[in-house]
Amino acid sequence: MRKLTPKFLGPYQILKKIGPVAYEIALPPGLANLHNIFHVSQLRKYIPDPKHVLEVDEIQARENLTMKVGPVRILDVQMKKLRGKDIRTVKVLWNEDTQEMTWELEEFMIKEYPYLLC
């Protein structure tokens, strides 16, 4: 499980100003588990454009604000020596759009995603 990647969603209607730097936003039912009060630094002005068609991504966030993300593919494999042991790690591409990649233990990836390492 990975934390949600920062991403702008919306546009959503501002319901009311809570303080000098906080706003209450009308969120759709799919985002009901998120707190609906945002600091101004998290908001961006939307400039309307009649040609702009908005499509809301379906985000399935859990109560702890994490979502299940699966790996796209393995990019590289390397062997490291750690305290006299050989440890194999794999470079995993998690998101093609953002090019998010991490090095993970091969043992973990085989256990969690056996179809990737066939």
C-alpha positions as CSV (number, residue, x, y, z in Angstrom):
1,M,0.0,0.0,0.0
2,R,1.2,3.5,-0.8
3,K,0.1,6.9,0.3
4,L,-2.0,8.9,-2.2
5,T,0.2,10.8,-4.7
6,P,-0.5,14.6,-4.5
7,K,-2.8,15.4,-7.3
8,F,-5.2,18.2,-8.1
9,L,-8.9,17.2,-8.3
10,G,-11.9,19.2,-9.1
11,P,-13.1,21.8,-9.7
12,Y,-15.2,21.7,-6.6
13,Q,-17.5,24.3,-5.1
14,I,-16.3,26.4,-2.1
15,L,-19.0,26.2,0.5
16,K,-17.7,28.7,2.9
17,K,-14.6,30.5,4.2
18,I,-13.6,29.0,7.5
19,G,-10.8,31.4,8.5
20,P,-8.3,33.7,6.8
21,V,-6.6,30.7,5.1
22,A,-9.1,27.8,5.2
23,Y,-12.1,26.9,3.0
24,E,-14.8,24.2,3.2
25,I,-15.1,22.4,-0.1
26,A,-18.1,20.4,-1.5
27,L,-16.6,17.0,-2.2
28,P,-18.4,14.2,-4.2
29,P,-19.6,11.1,-2.3
30,G,-16.6,9.1,-3.5
31,L,-14.4,11.3,-1.5
32,A,-16.6,11.5,1.6
33,N,-13.9,9.9,3.8
34,L,-11.6,12.9,3.2
35,H,-11.8,16.0,5.5
36,N,-13.5,18.7,3.5
37,I,-11.6,21.7,4.9
38,F,-8.5,22.8,3.0
39,H,-5.7,25.4,3.5
40,V,-5.4,27.9,0.6
41,S,-2.0,26.4,-0.3
42,Q,-3.8,23.2,-1.3
43,L,-6.3,25.0,-3.6
44,R,-5.8,26.4,-7.2
45,K,-8.0,28.9,-9.0
46,Y,-10.0,27.3,-11.8
47,I,-10.4,29.4,-15.0
48,P,-13.5,28.2,-16.8
49,D,-13.1,27.1,-20.4
50,P,-16.1,25.9,-22.4
51,K,-13.9,23.4,-24.3
52,H,-12.6,21.9,-21.1
53,V,-14.3,18.6,-20.4
54,L,-13.6,17.4,-16.9
55,E,-13.4,13.7,-16.1
56,V,-13.1,12.7,-12.4
57,D,-10.8,9.8,-11.8
58,E,-12.3,7.1,-9.6
59,I,-10.2,7.1,-6.5
60,Q,-10.8,4.3,-4.0
61,A,-9.3,5.7,-0.8
62,R,-9.5,3.7,2.4
63,E,-10.3,5.1,5.8
64,N,-6.5,5.6,6.5
65,L,-6.1,7.5,3.2
66,T,-4.1,4.8,1.5
67,M,-4.9,3.0,-1.7
68,K,-3.8,-0.2,-3.2
69,V,-1.3,0.4,-6.1
70,G,0.2,-2.5,-8.0
71,P,3.5,-2.4,-9.9
72,V,3.5,-1.9,-13.6
73,R,6.8,-3.7,-14.4
74,I,10.3,-4.6,-13.2
75,L,12.9,-2.3,-14.8
76,D,16.2,-3.6,-13.4
77,V,17.7,-6.1,-11.0
78,Q,20.8,-5.6,-8.9
79,M,22.7,-7.6,-6.3
80,K,24.0,-5.8,-3.1
81,K,26.2,-7.1,-0.4
82,L,25.0,-6.3,3.1
83,R,26.8,-7.7,6.2
84,G,28.2,-10.6,4.2
85,K,24.9,-11.5,2.5
86,D,23.9,-11.1,-1.1
87,I,20.6,-9.3,-1.4
88,R,18.8,-9.0,-4.7
89,T,16.7,-5.9,-5.2
90,V,14.5,-5.0,-8.2
91,K,13.7,-1.5,-9.6
92,V,9.8,-1.3,-9.8
93,L,7.8,1.1,-11.9
94,W,4.7,1.9,-10.0
95,N,3.1,4.6,-12.2
96,E,3.9,5.2,-15.9
97,D,2.3,8.7,-15.8
98,T,4.5,10.0,-13.0
99,Q,7.4,7.6,-13.6
100,E,7.4,6.7,-9.9
101,M,10.0,4.0,-9.2
102,T,11.5,2.4,-6.1
103,W,14.0,-0.3,-5.3
104,E,12.3,-3.2,-3.5
105,L,13.6,-6.5,-2.1
106,E,13.2,-9.2,-4.8
107,E,11.9,-11.6,-2.0
108,F,9.1,-9.2,-1.2
109,M,8.1,-8.7,-4.8
110,I,8.0,-12.5,-5.5
111,K,5.8,-13.0,-2.4
112,E,3.4,-10.1,-3.2
113,Y,3.5,-10.0,-7.0
114,P,4.7,-13.4,-8.3
115,Y,3.3,-12.7,-11.8
116,L,5.9,-9.9,-12.4
117,L,9.0,-12.1,-12.0
118,C,8.1,-15.1,-14.2
